Amino acid sequence: MGSSTSKPRKGHKNPQHLPKVGTPENLEWRHKGERDDAFKVFGGRTGAIIVAVLVACALVGLILINLP
């Protein structure tokens, strides 16, 4: 095995440095990731809106069925 100085390190084209833990930037980064994960469950923002509309229609339907 060669030493660590035998070959130059390859850089990345678009390096992404994570924000330090506990900073406002870190909190925003975490919340953004959590929102993205939540929307992925329904297939994105459009899927979440469709699910919300369907649930609202179902609730209105149940209310109308139970009226005397």
Long-range contacts (C-beta under 8 A, 24 or more apart in sequence): none
